[in-house]
Amino acid sequence: MNINNSQLLITFSSPTKVDSIINNIIKAYSINFNKIFLLNNLDNKNEIIISYNINLDNQINDEYIPYNTISVHRKKYTNTLYTINALNYLISVLNDGKLDKNFSLPWENYKNCILIINNSEFKKINTSIYKIISL
C-alpha cells in the first residue's frame, strides 16, 4: 500500500444513516489502515462525521461515493481537520487581512475540531471520537 498517494476524506451524516454510508464508503474506496473514525459533532448532536483515508492508487467506484464528502488535511498533534480554504480564511482573519503562508497559526486553539467553509461561511466544528471501526 502506497500511503503517499492517499487522501483524507470526511463525510457528514445523520446518526441514522451512518451504517448505510459506511457500507457505501467501503464499496467506493480502498481504505488505508483499515480504519474508519466516527466523530461526534459536539455542536450538533444530529450529525456524525465519518473520517477515513483512501488509497488513490486503487480504483474508486463512483457509484457509491457518499454525498456530503469533502477532502481535508490533518494537523496531527492537535487532531485538527481542515480544508485549505478554511485555513486560508483563518490565517487572513488572524493576520490583519493578510494571507501569509509563513503565518504561524495557534493550532492549540483548534484542537479536536474541523475547520471548513460551508455556504461561504467559516465553521469550526468541535469534535470527539465516538467510535473507531476496524475493517
HUBELWO-V141284 format. One record per helix or strand. SS is the DSSP state (alpha for helix, beta for strand). FROM is the first residue (numbers start at 1). TO is the last residue. Records with the same first field share a line. If there is no record, write none. Layout:
# HUBELWO-V141284
SS = FROM-TO  FROM-TO
This chain:
# HUBELWO-V141284
alpha = 3-5  15-28  62-64  76-78  84-94  107-110
beta = 6-13  31-41  48-55  69-75  80-82  113-118  121-134
